[in-house]
Amino acid sequence: KIKIKPLYLMAGLVFLAGAAALLWLLVLAPGEASGSTPADAQDAVVVEIGQFLTNLSGEGSRRLLRLSLVLSVADRRTAKELGEKTSLVKSEILALLRSKQLAEVEGGEGMQQLGLEIVARINSFLGREAVIRAYFTDFIIQ
């Protein structure tokens, strides 16, 4: 049976606590240290668009893409407008998704690019830069 002296045990715990605090301060919370957030992030409103299931494009493609989408929009006015035009917005997004091939949407970069394209497509539909970011709460390719 190995016995560890209490002094060494305490020193180890203090070291681990310090390392965890340093990691949190330097890596995990760099924006919180300043205490300020961008104005867009403070005023943003989140709008749940819903779930999509569609075939991916491509010759002989039998792949399905299923995703759930949430949008961050600039203000409540835009959120209300998206709510009133839900069917049209979903149609725009579905048209974009159906045009995508597997290589365009797989992986982290593909997912990020798809989010940017969705934002651009909806902003074009609305006629102004009202959508800030697209978030995927579910993203499955089969």
N, C-alpha and C positions, 0 to 999 in steps of 0.2 A: 504494500500500500504506500503510495507516494503522499507525503505531507507537504503542503505549501504554507509557507510562513504568511501570516496575516498581512505583514508589511508589504511583501511582494504582491500579494493579491490586490491590496488597495492601490499600489502604484500602477499595476496593470489596468485596473478599472478607471483610474484617473486618466491614464494615457488614452484609453479607448474613448472615453467621454470627450476629451480634448480633440482627438482626431475627428470624431463625429461632428462636433461643433464647427471645427475648421472646414470640413467638407461641406457642411450645410451653408456656411457663410460665403464660401468662395465659389461653389458650384451650383448648388440647388436653389439659392435665393438671391442672385445678384441684383435683380430689379427691386426687391423689397428693401434692400439696404438703404437706398436713397429716399424711400418713403413717397416717391412720386410715381404716378402711372400716366401713360399717355391719355390725352383728352378723349380720343376715339374709344379707348377701352373703358373709360369711366362712363360714357354716355351710351355705350352699345347696348342693344336689346337683342335677346336671343329668340329666334323663331324656329320652331320645329316644322320641317317641311314634310317629313314622312319617310316611308320605306319605298324602295324601288327594286324591281326584279326584271331583268331584261337579258336578252341574248346579246353576246358580243358580236361585233362585225367580223367578217373574214370568210374566205372561201372554205366551205365545209365546217365552219366553226360550230361546235356544239357546247360552247362554254356559256355559263350564266354568270351574271354579276348581280349580287344582291347587296344593297347598301341602305343605310338610314342616314338622313341628312339633316343637319341643323345649321342655320345661318346666323351669323352675327351681323346685325344691321345698325345703321347710324342712329336711328331714332324711332320713337313709337309710331310716328306717321308712316314710316316705311314698313314697320311690322304690320300695321293695320292694312296697308295697301297690299302687302303680300298675302295676308289672310283673305282679303276680298278677291284676289286673283289667283288663288291656290291652284285651280285647275289649269290655268294658262301657264303658270310657273312650272308646275309639274310636267306639263307637255314639253316645254322648252328643255328642261333637264333630261327628260326621257329621250328626246331627239338627240341630244348630245351623247348620252350614254350608249344608245344603239349604234352610233357611228364609230365607237371605239373598238379597237382590236385588243386582244389579250396583252400583247407586248406594250401597249400604251398605258395600261392601267395596273400592271402587276408591279410589286415592289413599292418601297417607300417613295421613290421619286415619281413613279407613275401616279400614285395616290395623291401626292402633293400637287402635281401638275393638273390632275383632274379637278381638284379643289379650286385651283386658280382659274381654270376654264369655266367652271360653274359660276364663279363670282363674276367673271367677265360677261358671260352669257346673260345672267340675270340683270346685271347693271345695264347692259345694252337694251334689254327688254324694258326696263324701267325708264331708260333715258337719262339716267344720272348715276353717279358713283355712290350708291346707297348701301350696298352690301359690302361689308368689310372682309369677312372670311367665311369659308365653308368648313364645317366640322363633320367628320364621319363617325357616327356612334356605332356603326356596324359596317363591315366591309368584307364580303366573302365572294371569292371566285370559285366556281365549281366547273 
